[in-house]
Amino acid sequence: MFHVLNSIFMAEVIKKDGTREPFDTGKIKSAILAAGQRTDLSEERKNEVAEQVVAAITAMADGKDEIASSEIKEKILSELDGNEPIISEEWRKYEQENK
């Protein structure tokens, strides 16, 4: 129910190319878990970190009509740096490899 309410009341995301899409906590969690797959962390820890970061991103976007994807990414990496730096390191490596 929480995620359903999120998508109804949350900001619209403005992507780099100017397109817009609904704020989607599932997409954020999936990206964090994908980066986590490149680590030796337990599944439990990866899920815990993903939930913590999603909560922080949701709080940041709460009450906004729109938010830039770059702002979301910056906040995700900041939160990962504080919660589980190995995941943020893997996220950055993946981005460099796939430019």
Biopython code that builds the backbone (N, CA, C, O; Angstrom):
import numpy as np
from Bio.PDB.StructureBuilder import StructureBuilder

atoms = [
    (1, "MET", "N", (0.818, -1.194, 0.000)),
    (1, "MET", "CA", (0.000, 0.000, 0.000)),
    (1, "MET", "C", (0.860, 1.256, 0.000)),
    (1, "MET", "O", (0.514, 2.241, -0.653)),
    (2, "PHE", "N", (1.970, 1.237, 0.718)),
    (2, "PHE", "CA", (2.857, 2.396, 0.780)),
    (2, "PHE", "C", (3.317, 2.801, -0.616)),
    (2, "PHE", "O", (3.289, 3.984, -0.958)),
    (3, "HIS", "N", (3.738, 1.834, -1.422)),
    (3, "HIS", "CA", (4.241, 2.157, -2.755)),
    (3, "HIS", "C", (3.137, 2.689, -3.662)),
    (3, "HIS", "O", (3.385, 3.559, -4.496)),
    (4, "VAL", "N", (1.929, 2.176, -3.504)),
    (4, "VAL", "CA", (0.810, 2.677, -4.305)),
    (4, "VAL", "C", (0.553, 4.139, -3.961)),
    (4, "VAL", "O", (0.370, 4.968, -4.852)),
    (5, "LEU", "N", (0.541, 4.448, -2.692)),
    (5, "LEU", "CA", (0.324, 5.831, -2.279)),
    (5, "LEU", "C", (1.449, 6.726, -2.792)),
    (5, "LEU", "O", (1.207, 7.859, -3.210)),
    (6, "ASN", "N", (2.675, 6.214, -2.759)),
    (6, "ASN", "CA", (3.803, 6.986, -3.263)),
    (6, "ASN", "C", (3.577, 7.427, -4.697)),
    (6, "ASN", "O", (3.742, 8.600, -5.029)),
    (7, "SER", "N", (3.202, 6.486, -5.539)),
    (7, "SER", "CA", (3.094, 6.816, -6.954)),
    (7, "SER", "C", (1.957, 7.790, -7.224)),
    (7, "SER", "O", (1.994, 8.511, -8.221)),
    (8, "ILE", "N", (0.954, 7.829, -6.366)),
    (8, "ILE", "CA", (-0.158, 8.743, -6.560)),
    (8, "ILE", "C", (0.218, 10.157, -6.126)),
    (8, "ILE", "O", (-0.150, 11.119, -6.801)),
    (9, "PHE", "N", (0.931, 10.303, -5.033)),
    (9, "PHE", "CA", (1.174, 11.611, -4.449)),
    (9, "PHE", "C", (2.585, 12.152, -4.658)),
    (9, "PHE", "O", (2.871, 13.279, -4.253)),
    (10, "MET", "N", (3.453, 11.396, -5.265)),
    (10, "MET", "CA", (4.836, 11.822, -5.361)),
    (10, "MET", "C", (5.106, 12.633, -6.628)),
    (10, "MET", "O", (4.274, 12.741, -7.528)),
    (11, "ALA", "N", (6.277, 13.178, -6.648)),
    (11, "ALA", "CA", (6.727, 14.049, -7.737)),
    (11, "ALA", "C", (6.850, 13.303, -9.056)),
    (11, "ALA", "O", (6.930, 12.076, -9.120)),
    (12, "GLU", "N", (6.860, 14.107, -10.086)),
    (12, "GLU", "CA", (7.162, 13.606, -11.410)),
    (12, "GLU", "C", (8.673, 13.764, -11.595)),
    (12, "GLU", "O", (9.246, 14.783, -11.210)),
    (13, "VAL", "N", (9.310, 12.761, -12.180)),
    (13, "VAL", "CA", (10.748, 12.797, -12.392)),
    (13, "VAL", "C", (11.029, 13.374, -13.774)),
    (13, "VAL", "O", (10.451, 12.944, -14.772)),
    (14, "ILE", "N", (11.929, 14.356, -13.814)),
    (14, "ILE", "CA", (12.357, 14.939, -15.083)),
    (14, "ILE", "C", (13.710, 14.319, -15.425)),
    (14, "ILE", "O", (14.700, 14.527, -14.724)),
    (15, "LYS", "N", (13.729, 13.561, -16.507)),
    (15, "LYS", "CA", (14.943, 12.872, -16.912)),
    (15, "LYS", "C", (15.875, 13.809, -17.670)),
    (15, "LYS", "O", (15.486, 14.914, -18.051)),
    (16, "LYS", "N", (17.111, 13.358, -17.886)),
    (16, "LYS", "CA", (18.124, 14.155, -18.572)),
    (16, "LYS", "C", (17.651, 14.688, -19.922)),
    (16, "LYS", "O", (17.949, 15.824, -20.292)),
    (17, "ASP", "N", (16.913, 13.857, -20.651)),
    (17, "ASP", "CA", (16.474, 14.259, -21.987)),
    (17, "ASP", "C", (15.206, 15.114, -21.968)),
    (17, "ASP", "O", (14.668, 15.462, -23.019)),
    (18, "GLY", "N", (14.734, 15.449, -20.765)),
    (18, "GLY", "CA", (13.562, 16.308, -20.635)),
    (18, "GLY", "C", (12.241, 15.566, -20.525)),
    (18, "GLY", "O", (11.210, 16.167, -20.221)),
    (19, "THR", "N", (12.270, 14.254, -20.773)),
    (19, "THR", "CA", (11.034, 13.490, -20.618)),
    (19, "THR", "C", (10.688, 13.378, -19.145)),
    (19, "THR", "O", (11.532, 13.569, -18.269)),
    (20, "ARG", "N", (9.434, 13.067, -18.898)),
    (20, "ARG", "CA", (8.949, 12.967, -17.523)),
    (20, "ARG", "C", (8.356, 11.582, -17.299)),
    (20, "ARG", "O", (7.807, 10.959, -18.207)),
    (21, "GLU", "N", (8.486, 11.130, -16.072)),
    (21, "GLU", "CA", (7.854, 9.872, -15.691)),
    (21, "GLU", "C", (7.492, 9.941, -14.217)),
    (21, "GLU", "O", (8.070, 10.731, -13.469)),
    (22, "PRO", "N", (6.542, 9.123, -13.797)),
    (22, "PRO", "CA", (6.152, 9.135, -12.384)),
    (22, "PRO", "C", (7.305, 8.679, -11.489)),
    (22, "PRO", "O", (8.097, 7.818, -11.870)),
    (23, "PHE", "N", (7.387, 9.262, -10.311)),
    (23, "PHE", "CA", (8.356, 8.835, -9.304)),
    (23, "PHE", "C", (8.069, 7.378, -8.981)),
    (23, "PHE", "O", (6.924, 7.023, -8.703)),
    (24, "ASP", "N", (9.086, 6.532, -9.014)),
    (24, "ASP", "CA", (8.898, 5.090, -8.838)),
    (24, "ASP", "C", (9.934, 4.542, -7.865)),
    (24, "ASP", "O", (11.101, 4.375, -8.218)),
    (25, "THR", "N", (9.503, 4.266, -6.644)),
    (25, "THR", "CA", (10.429, 3.744, -5.639)),
    (25, "THR", "C", (10.936, 2.358, -6.025)),
    (25, "THR", "O", (12.050, 1.984, -5.661)),
    (26, "GLY", "N", (10.134, 1.601, -6.752)),
    (26, "GLY", "CA", (10.553, 0.270, -7.188)),
    (26, "GLY", "C", (11.753, 0.330, -8.113)),
    (26, "GLY", "O", (12.645, -0.515, -8.040)),
    (27, "LYS", "N", (11.775, 1.324, -8.977)),
    (27, "LYS", "CA", (12.883, 1.497, -9.910)),
    (27, "LYS", "C", (14.170, 1.853, -9.153)),
    (27, "LYS", "O", (15.253, 1.373, -9.487)),
    (28, "ILE", "N", (14.031, 2.689, -8.145)),
    (28, "ILE", "CA", (15.188, 3.069, -7.331)),
    (28, "ILE", "C", (15.724, 1.850, -6.590)),
    (28, "ILE", "O", (16.929, 1.597, -6.590)),
    (29, "LYS", "N", (14.839, 1.106, -5.967)),
    (29, "LYS", "CA", (15.263, -0.087, -5.215)),
    (29, "LYS", "C", (15.942, -1.095, -6.132)),
    (29, "LYS", "O", (16.965, -1.677, -5.769)),
    (30, "SER", "N", (15.379, -1.303, -7.318)),
    (30, "SER", "CA", (15.972, -2.248, -8.273)),
    (30, "SER", "C", (17.387, -1.839, -8.667)),
    (30, "SER", "O", (18.276, -2.685, -8.767)),
    (31, "ALA", "N", (17.595, -0.544, -8.892)),
    (31, "ALA", "CA", (18.922, -0.057, -9.276)),
    (31, "ALA", "C", (19.931, -0.273, -8.144)),
    (31, "ALA", "O", (21.076, -0.650, -8.390)),
    (32, "ILE", "N", (19.504, -0.036, -6.919)),
    (32, "ILE", "CA", (20.395, -0.228, -5.769)),
    (32, "ILE", "C", (20.727, -1.709, -5.609)),
    (32, "ILE", "O", (21.881, -2.070, -5.379)),
    (33, "LEU", "N", (19.719, -2.557, -5.730)),
    (33, "LEU", "CA", (19.952, -3.999, -5.603)),
    (33, "LEU", "C", (20.848, -4.517, -6.725)),
    (33, "LEU", "O", (21.663, -5.412, -6.500)),
    (34, "ALA", "N", (20.706, -3.965, -7.929)),
    (34, "ALA", "CA", (21.564, -4.365, -9.047)),
    (34, "ALA", "C", (23.026, -4.028, -8.743)),
    (34, "ALA", "O", (23.921, -4.835, -8.995)),
    (35, "ALA", "N", (23.259, -2.835, -8.201)),
    (35, "ALA", "CA", (24.624, -2.460, -7.815)),
    (35, "ALA", "C", (25.112, -3.366, -6.693)),
    (35, "ALA", "O", (26.283, -3.742, -6.656)),
    (36, "GLY", "N", (24.220, -3.711, -5.785)),
    (36, "GLY", "CA", (24.571, -4.587, -4.670)),
    (36, "GLY", "C", (24.938, -5.989, -5.098)),
    (36, "GLY", "O", (25.680, -6.675, -4.394)),
    (37, "GLN", "N", (24.430, -6.433, -6.249)),
    (37, "GLN", "CA", (24.742, -7.776, -6.735)),
    (37, "GLN", "C", (26.218, -7.923, -7.077)),
    (37, "GLN", "O", (26.742, -9.034, -7.153)),
    (38, "ARG", "N", (26.865, -6.815, -7.278)),
    (38, "ARG", "CA", (28.294, -6.834, -7.610)),
    (38, "ARG", "C", (29.174, -6.842, -6.359)),
    (38, "ARG", "O", (30.391, -6.680, -6.449)),
    (39, "THR", "N", (28.551, -7.033, -5.189)),
    (39, "THR", "CA", (29.288, -7.051, -3.916)),
    (39, "THR", "C", (29.130, -8.407, -3.243)),
    (39, "THR", "O", (28.365, -9.259, -3.695)),
    (40, "ASP", "N", (29.868, -8.588, -2.152)),
    (40, "ASP", "CA", (29.779, -9.819, -1.359)),
    (40, "ASP", "C", (28.795, -9.689, -0.198)),
    (40, "ASP", "O", (28.725, -10.571, 0.658)),
    (41, "LEU", "N", (28.038, -8.600, -0.165)),
    (41, "LEU", "CA", (27.101, -8.385, 0.936)),
    (41, "LEU", "C", (25.982, -9.428, 0.899)),
    (41, "LEU", "O", (25.630, -9.946, -0.161)),
    (42, "SER", "N", (25.437, -9.720, 2.069)),
    (42, "SER", "CA", (24.316, -10.658, 2.146)),
    (42, "SER", "C", (23.075, -10.043, 1.493)),
    (42, "SER", "O", (22.955, -8.821, 1.406)),
    (43, "GLU", "N", (22.176, -10.877, 1.048)),
    (43, "GLU", "CA", (20.925, -10.399, 0.461)),
    (43, "GLU", "C", (20.163, -9.542, 1.477)),
    (43, "GLU", "O", (19.556, -8.530, 1.128)),
    (44, "GLU", "N", (20.210, -9.968, 2.727)),
    (44, "GLU", "CA", (19.528, -9.226, 3.792)),
    (44, "GLU", "C", (20.088, -7.807, 3.908)),
    (44, "GLU", "O", (19.333, -6.842, 4.017)),
    (45, "ARG", "N", (21.414, -7.690, 3.885)),
    (45, "ARG", "CA", (22.045, -6.369, 3.999)),
    (45, "ARG", "C", (21.728, -5.507, 2.773)),
    (45, "ARG", "O", (21.444, -4.318, 2.913)),
    (46, "LYS", "N", (21.775, -6.092, 1.586)),
    (46, "LYS", "CA", (21.472, -5.339, 0.362)),
    (46, "LYS", "C", (20.047, -4.802, 0.405)),
    (46, "LYS", "O", (19.802, -3.650, 0.047)),
    (47, "ASN", "N", (19.112, -5.632, 0.843)),
    (47, "ASN", "CA", (17.717, -5.200, 0.954)),
    (47, "ASN", "C", (17.549, -4.118, 2.011)),
    (47, "ASN", "O", (16.796, -3.163, 1.821)),
    (48, "GLU", "N", (18.253, -4.273, 3.122)),
    (48, "GLU", "CA", (18.190, -3.287, 4.213)),
    (48, "GLU", "C", (18.683, -1.923, 3.716)),
    (48, "GLU", "O", (18.046, -0.898, 3.959)),
    (49, "VAL", "N", (19.808, -1.924, 3.026)),
    (49, "VAL", "CA", (20.365, -0.676, 2.495)),
    (49, "VAL", "C", (19.408, -0.071, 1.476)),
    (49, "VAL", "O", (19.151, 1.133, 1.504)),
    (50, "ALA", "N", (18.883, -0.894, 0.582)),
    (50, "ALA", "CA", (17.957, -0.397, -0.443)),
    (50, "ALA", "C", (16.739, 0.256, 0.201)),
    (50, "ALA", "O", (16.306, 1.323, -0.235)),
    (51, "GLU", "N", (16.186, -0.368, 1.227)),
    (51, "GLU", "CA", (15.019, 0.196, 1.915)),
    (51, "GLU", "C", (15.356, 1.526, 2.591)),
    (51, "GLU", "O", (14.562, 2.466, 2.551)),
    (52, "GLN", "N", (16.537, 1.601, 3.212)),
    (52, "GLN", "CA", (16.953, 2.840, 3.880)),
    (52, "GLN", "C", (17.098, 3.969, 2.864)),
    (52, "GLN", "O", (16.649, 5.089, 3.105)),
    (53, "VAL", "N", (17.718, 3.674, 1.740)),
    (53, "VAL", "CA", (17.945, 4.703, 0.725)),
    (53, "VAL", "C", (16.622, 5.120, 0.090)),
    (53, "VAL", "O", (16.385, 6.309, -0.122)),
    (54, "VAL", "N", (15.764, 4.153, -0.211)),
    (54, "VAL", "CA", (14.449, 4.477, -0.790)),
    (54, "VAL", "C", (13.676, 5.385, 0.163)),
    (54, "VAL", "O", (13.027, 6.333, -0.278)),
    (55, "ALA", "N", (13.738, 5.107, 1.456)),
    (55, "ALA", "CA", (13.044, 5.951, 2.437)),
    (55, "ALA", "C", (13.590, 7.383, 2.403)),
    (55, "ALA", "O", (12.820, 8.341, 2.473)),
    (56, "ALA", "N", (14.896, 7.530, 2.298)),
    (56, "ALA", "CA", (15.503, 8.863, 2.252)),
    (56, "ALA", "C", (15.117, 9.600, 0.968)),
    (56, "ALA", "O", (14.850, 10.801, 1.002)),
    (57, "ILE", "N", (15.086, 8.896, -0.150)),
    (57, "ILE", "CA", (14.725, 9.511, -1.427)),
    (57, "ILE", "C", (13.251, 9.908, -1.413)),
    (57, "ILE", "O", (12.885, 10.979, -1.899)),
    (58, "THR", "N", (12.419, 9.052, -0.859)),
    (58, "THR", "CA", (10.991, 9.340, -0.767)),
    (58, "THR", "C", (10.758, 10.586, 0.079)),
    (58, "THR", "O", (9.945, 11.439, -0.275)),
    (59, "ALA", "N", (11.473, 10.690, 1.195)),
    (59, "ALA", "CA", (11.341, 11.865, 2.059)),
    (59, "ALA", "C", (11.789, 13.124, 1.327)),
    (59, "ALA", "O", (11.179, 14.182, 1.486)),
    (60, "MET", "N", (12.850, 13.020, 0.526)),
    (60, "MET", "CA", (13.354, 14.170, -0.225)),
    (60, "MET", "C", (12.327, 14.623, -1.267)),
    (60, "MET", "O", (12.136, 15.822, -1.473)),
    (61, "ALA", "N", (11.673, 13.674, -1.916)),
    (61, "ALA", "CA", (10.737, 14.004, -2.996)),
    (61, "ALA", "C", (9.353, 14.386, -2.476)),
    (61, "ALA", "O", (8.548, 14.959, -3.209)),
    (62, "ASP", "N", (9.078, 14.070, -1.217)),
    (62, "ASP", "CA", (7.752, 14.325, -0.651)),
    (62, "ASP", "C", (7.391, 15.804, -0.745)),
    (62, "ASP", "O", (8.171, 16.673, -0.355)),
    (63, "GLY", "N", (6.220, 16.069, -1.258)),
    (63, "GLY", "CA", (5.733, 17.433, -1.341)),
    (63, "GLY", "C", (6.181, 18.194, -2.578)),
    (63, "GLY", "O", (5.738, 19.319, -2.805)),
    (64, "LYS", "N", (7.053, 17.597, -3.378)),
    (64, "LYS", "CA", (7.510, 18.254, -4.602)),
    (64, "LYS", "C", (6.631, 17.825, -5.771)),
    (64, "LYS", "O", (6.172, 16.685, -5.826)),
    (65, "ASP", "N", (6.405, 18.732, -6.689)),
    (65, "ASP", "CA", (5.659, 18.403, -7.901)),
    (65, "ASP", "C", (6.549, 17.722, -8.920)),
    (65, "ASP", "O", (6.104, 16.860, -9.678)),
    (66, "GLU", "N", (7.820, 18.122, -8.930)),
    (66, "GLU", "CA", (8.765, 17.527, -9.873)),
    (66, "GLU", "C", (10.150, 17.520, -9.258)),
    (66, "GLU", "O", (10.472, 18.315, -8.375)),
    (67, "ILE", "N", (10.962, 16.591, -9.758)),
    (67, "ILE", "CA", (12.330, 16.446, -9.258)),
    (67, "ILE", "C", (13.191, 15.907, -10.400)),
    (67, "ILE", "O", (12.757, 15.039, -11.158)),
    (68, "ALA", "N", (14.396, 16.419, -10.515)),
    (68, "ALA", "CA", (15.303, 15.988, -11.585)),
    (68, "ALA", "C", (15.898, 14.627, -11.251)),
    (68, "ALA", "O", (16.228, 14.347, -10.098)),
    (69, "SER", "N", (16.031, 13.786, -12.267)),
    (69, "SER", "CA", (16.640, 12.476, -12.055)),
    (69, "SER", "C", (18.061, 12.625, -11.532)),
    (69, "SER", "O", (18.526, 11.791, -10.755)),
    (70, "SER", "N", (18.755, 13.680, -11.952)),
    (70, "SER", "CA", (20.124, 13.909, -11.469)),
    (70, "SER", "C", (20.143, 14.187, -9.967)),
    (70, "SER", "O", (21.075, 13.783, -9.271)),
    (71, "GLU", "N", (19.119, 14.874, -9.469)),
    (71, "GLU", "CA", (19.015, 15.142, -8.033)),
    (71, "GLU", "C", (18.766, 13.837, -7.267)),
    (71, "GLU", "O", (19.316, 13.622, -6.188)),
    (72, "ILE", "N", (17.933, 12.980, -7.842)),
    (72, "ILE", "CA", (17.667, 11.682, -7.217)),
    (72, "ILE", "C", (18.942, 10.860, -7.172)),
    (72, "ILE", "O", (19.278, 10.288, -6.134)),
    (73, "LYS", "N", (19.656, 10.795, -8.288)),
    (73, "LYS", "CA", (20.896, 10.015, -8.355)),
    (73, "LYS", "C", (21.916, 10.532, -7.349)),
    (73, "LYS", "O", (22.558, 9.744, -6.654)),
    (74, "GLU", "N", (22.067, 11.844, -7.266)),
    (74, "GLU", "CA", (23.009, 12.446, -6.324)),
    (74, "GLU", "C", (22.665, 12.044, -4.881)),
    (74, "GLU", "O", (23.551, 11.714, -4.092)),
    (75, "LYS", "N", (21.384, 12.077, -4.553)),
    (75, "LYS", "CA", (20.938, 11.714, -3.202)),
    (75, "LYS", "C", (21.147, 10.223, -2.948)),
    (75, "LYS", "O", (21.564, 9.834, -1.857)),
    (76, "ILE", "N", (20.862, 9.388, -3.946)),
    (76, "ILE", "CA", (21.079, 7.943, -3.802)),
    (76, "ILE", "C", (22.539, 7.676, -3.473)),
    (76, "ILE", "O", (22.847, 6.956, -2.523)),
    (77, "LEU", "N", (23.438, 8.257, -4.260)),
    (77, "LEU", "CA", (24.864, 8.005, -4.040)),
    (77, "LEU", "C", (25.336, 8.559, -2.697)),
    (77, "LEU", "O", (26.173, 7.945, -2.035)),
    (78, "SER", "N", (24.817, 9.694, -2.297)),
    (78, "SER", "CA", (25.157, 10.258, -0.994)),
    (78, "SER", "C", (24.705, 9.318, 0.129)),
    (78, "SER", "O", (25.449, 9.056, 1.074)),
    (79, "GLU", "N", (23.490, 8.825, 0.006)),
    (79, "GLU", "CA", (22.963, 7.898, 1.018)),
    (79, "GLU", "C", (23.765, 6.592, 1.029)),
    (79, "GLU", "O", (24.075, 6.057, 2.094)),
    (80, "LEU", "N", (24.095, 6.088, -0.153)),
    (80, "LEU", "CA", (24.889, 4.860, -0.218)),
    (80, "LEU", "C", (26.277, 5.066, 0.374)),
    (80, "LEU", "O", (26.799, 4.189, 1.063)),
    (81, "ASP", "N", (26.880, 6.234, 0.103)),
    (81, "ASP", "CA", (28.195, 6.533, 0.679)),
    (81, "ASP", "C", (28.157, 6.439, 2.202)),
    (81, "ASP", "O", (29.106, 5.966, 2.828)),
    (82, "GLY", "N", (27.054, 6.893, 2.787)),
    (82, "GLY", "CA", (26.920, 6.873, 4.242)),
    (82, "GLY", "C", (26.490, 5.535, 4.813)),
    (82, "GLY", "O", (26.865, 5.189, 5.934)),
    (83, "ASN", "N", (25.708, 4.779, 4.055)),
    (83, "ASN", "CA", (25.159, 3.512, 4.556)),
    (83, "ASN", "C", (25.987, 2.289, 4.180)),
    (83, "ASN", "O", (26.203, 1.403, 5.007)),
    (84, "GLU", "N", (26.444, 2.239, 2.950)),
    (84, "GLU", "CA", (27.174, 1.067, 2.465)),
    (84, "GLU", "C", (28.022, 1.481, 1.268)),
    (84, "GLU", "O", (27.628, 1.281, 0.120)),
    (85, "PRO", "N", (29.202, 2.066, 1.548)),
    (85, "PRO", "CA", (30.044, 2.615, 0.479)),
    (85, "PRO", "C", (30.389, 1.634, -0.641)),
    (85, "PRO", "O", (30.589, 2.050, -1.782)),
    (86, "ILE", "N", (30.461, 0.348, -0.333)),
    (86, "ILE", "CA", (30.805, -0.624, -1.374)),
    (86, "ILE", "C", (29.753, -0.641, -2.486)),
    (86, "ILE", "O", (30.086, -0.860, -3.650)),
    (87, "ILE", "N", (28.491, -0.413, -2.133)),
    (87, "ILE", "CA", (27.445, -0.387, -3.159)),
    (87, "ILE", "C", (27.571, 0.877, -4.005)),
    (87, "ILE", "O", (27.415, 0.815, -5.225)),
    (88, "SER", "N", (27.850, 2.016, -3.385)),
    (88, "SER", "CA", (28.006, 3.246, -4.178)),
    (88, "SER", "C", (29.227, 3.131, -5.087)),
    (88, "SER", "O", (29.219, 3.633, -6.211)),
    (89, "GLU", "N", (30.268, 2.474, -4.602)),
    (89, "GLU", "CA", (31.466, 2.255, -5.423)),
    (89, "GLU", "C", (31.120, 1.415, -6.658)),
    (89, "GLU", "O", (31.552, 1.728, -7.768)),
    (90, "GLU", "N", (30.350, 0.363, -6.459)),
    (90, "GLU", "CA", (29.952, -0.497, -7.575)),
    (90, "GLU", "C", (29.021, 0.240, -8.540)),
    (90, "GLU", "O", (29.102, 0.045, -9.752)),
    (91, "TRP", "N", (28.140, 1.085, -8.005)),
    (91, "TRP", "CA", (27.246, 1.889, -8.855)),
    (91, "TRP", "C", (28.092, 2.768, -9.781)),
    (91, "TRP", "O", (27.858, 2.824, -10.988)),
    (92, "ARG", "N", (29.075, 3.450, -9.194)),
    (92, "ARG", "CA", (29.926, 4.356, -9.973)),
    (92, "ARG", "C", (30.755, 3.583, -11.005)),
    (92, "ARG", "O", (30.909, 4.038, -12.139)),
    (93, "LYS", "N", (31.283, 2.428, -10.624)),
    (93, "LYS", "CA", (32.035, 1.598, -11.576)),
    (93, "LYS", "C", (31.157, 1.203, -12.758)),
    (93, "LYS", "O", (31.582, 1.284, -13.911)),
    (94, "TYR", "N", (29.944, 0.779, -12.466)),
    (94, "TYR", "CA", (29.010, 0.380, -13.521)),
    (94, "TYR", "C", (28.751, 1.548, -14.470)),
    (94, "TYR", "O", (28.752, 1.367, -15.688)),
    (95, "GLU", "N", (28.533, 2.731, -13.929)),
    (95, "GLU", "CA", (28.293, 3.912, -14.771)),
    (95, "GLU", "C", (29.489, 4.213, -15.660)),
    (95, "GLU", "O", (29.322, 4.540, -16.835)),
    (96, "GLN", "N", (30.694, 4.105, -15.111)),
    (96, "GLN", "CA", (31.887, 4.364, -15.906)),
    (96, "GLN", "C", (32.043, 3.343, -17.035)),
    (96, "GLN", "O", (32.423, 3.691, -18.153)),
    (97, "GLU", "N", (31.744, 2.081, -16.725)),
    (97, "GLU", "CA", (31.877, 1.008, -17.720)),
    (97, "GLU", "C", (30.837, 1.103, -18.818)),
    (97, "GLU", "O", (31.053, 0.587, -19.914)),
    (98, "ASN", "N", (29.698, 1.759, -18.545)),
    (98, "ASN", "CA", (28.572, 1.776, -19.486)),
    (98, "ASN", "C", (28.264, 3.159, -20.027)),
    (98, "ASN", "O", (27.119, 3.451, -20.372)),
    (99, "LYS", "N", (29.267, 4.009, -20.104)),
    (99, "LYS", "CA", (29.067, 5.365, -20.658)),
    (99, "LYS", "C", (28.929, 5.307, -22.155)),
    (99, "LYS", "O", (28.755, 6.341, -22.799)),
]
sb = StructureBuilder()
sb.init_structure("model")
sb.init_model(0)
sb.init_chain("A")
sb.init_seg("    ")
for serial, (resi, resn, name, xyz) in enumerate(atoms, 1):
    if name == "N":
        sb.init_residue(resn, " ", resi, " ")
    sb.init_atom(name, np.array(xyz, "f"), 0.0, 1.0, " ", f" {name:<3s}", serial, name[0])
structure = sb.get_structure()
